[in-house]
């Protein structure tokens, strides 16, 4: 168990180090809350925006796809998992329970 936790933290550290958006000089801004279970935090870097999405509930929660596009995230991917962020038919992205995504533009 300890090895899995350490490996996860090491991975998170590598991803964090690879994202200039997370430099201390880049201000974090909490965006308007669309769903009370999702905390959206944007960091606007000259390379583009990085949107942190944090689901603090034990249920799947939506975040509007339109908000991603407003931030210029037209080809969004989660930098932590290196997976594309897909909108569903209702134009929302659905965050799993207790999840956190660092969304950047993959283009």
C-alpha positions as CSV (number, residue, x, y, z in Angstrom):
1,X,0.0,0.0,0.0
2,X,2.8,2.4,0.9
3,X,4.4,1.9,-2.5
4,X,1.2,2.8,-4.3
5,X,0.8,5.9,-2.3
6,X,4.4,6.9,-2.9
7,X,4.2,6.1,-6.6
8,X,1.0,8.2,-6.9
9,X,2.7,11.2,-5.1
10,X,5.8,10.9,-7.3
11,X,3.6,10.9,-10.4
12,X,1.7,13.9,-9.2
13,X,5.0,15.7,-8.4
14,X,6.3,15.0,-12.0
15,X,3.1,16.3,-13.5
16,X,3.1,19.4,-11.3
17,X,6.7,20.1,-12.3
18,X,5.8,19.8,-16.0
19,X,3.1,22.4,-15.8
20,X,4.3,26.1,-15.9
21,X,0.7,27.0,-15.1
22,X,1.4,26.0,-11.5
23,X,4.4,28.3,-11.0
24,X,3.9,30.5,-7.9
25,X,3.9,33.6,-10.1
26,X,0.7,32.5,-11.8
27,X,-2.3,33.7,-9.8
28,X,-5.1,31.2,-9.0
29,X,-8.7,32.4,-9.4
30,X,-11.8,30.6,-8.2
31,X,-14.4,30.7,-10.9
32,X,-18.1,31.1,-10.4
33,X,-19.6,27.9,-8.9
34,X,-22.0,26.1,-11.3
35,X,-22.4,23.1,-9.0
36,X,-21.8,23.3,-5.2
37,X,-19.9,20.0,-5.3
38,X,-17.3,21.2,-7.8
39,X,-14.6,23.8,-7.1
40,X,-13.2,25.3,-10.3
41,X,-9.9,27.1,-10.1
42,X,-8.2,28.7,-13.2
43,X,-4.6,29.7,-13.6
44,X,-4.0,31.9,-16.6
45,X,-0.5,31.4,-18.1
46,X,0.8,32.9,-21.3
47,X,0.8,29.3,-22.7
48,X,-2.9,29.1,-22.0
49,X,-5.3,28.4,-19.1
50,X,-5.2,25.5,-16.7
51,X,-8.4,24.7,-15.0
52,X,-8.4,22.7,-11.8
53,X,-11.6,20.9,-11.2
54,X,-12.2,19.4,-7.8
55,X,-15.2,17.2,-7.0
56,X,-15.5,17.2,-3.3
57,X,-18.6,14.9,-3.1
58,X,-19.2,11.2,-3.2
59,X,-21.2,11.4,-6.4
60,X,-20.6,12.2,-10.1
61,X,-20.9,15.9,-10.6
62,X,-21.2,18.0,-13.9
63,X,-19.1,20.9,-15.1
64,X,-20.3,22.9,-18.2
65,X,-18.4,22.2,-21.4
66,X,-19.1,25.8,-22.4
67,X,-16.9,27.0,-19.5
68,X,-14.0,25.0,-20.8
69,X,-14.4,26.6,-24.2
70,X,-14.6,30.1,-22.7
71,X,-11.2,29.5,-21.2
72,X,-9.8,28.4,-24.6
73,X,-9.7,24.7,-23.7
74,X,-11.0,23.4,-27.1
75,X,-9.1,20.2,-26.9
76,X,-9.1,19.6,-23.1
77,X,-7.1,16.9,-21.4
78,X,-6.5,16.1,-17.8
79,X,-2.7,16.5,-17.3
80,X,-2.7,14.1,-14.3
81,X,-4.1,11.1,-16.2
82,X,-3.1,12.3,-19.7
83,X,-6.6,11.5,-20.9
84,X,-8.9,13.6,-23.0
85,X,-11.7,15.3,-21.2
86,X,-15.0,14.5,-23.1
87,X,-18.2,16.4,-22.9
88,X,-21.4,14.3,-22.8
89,X,-24.6,14.8,-24.8
90,X,-25.7,17.4,-22.3
91,X,-22.5,19.4,-22.9
92,X,-21.1,18.7,-19.4
93,X,-18.0,16.9,-18.3
94,X,-18.8,14.5,-15.5
95,X,-16.3,14.3,-12.6
96,X,-16.1,11.1,-10.7
97,X,-16.6,11.2,-6.9
98,X,-13.7,12.8,-5.0
99,X,-11.7,13.5,-8.2
100,X,-9.4,16.2,-9.2
101,X,-8.4,17.2,-12.8
102,X,-5.8,19.6,-14.0
103,X,-7.3,20.5,-17.4
104,X,-5.1,22.0,-20.1
105,X,-5.5,22.3,-23.9
106,X,-3.8,19.4,-25.6
107,X,-3.4,21.3,-28.9
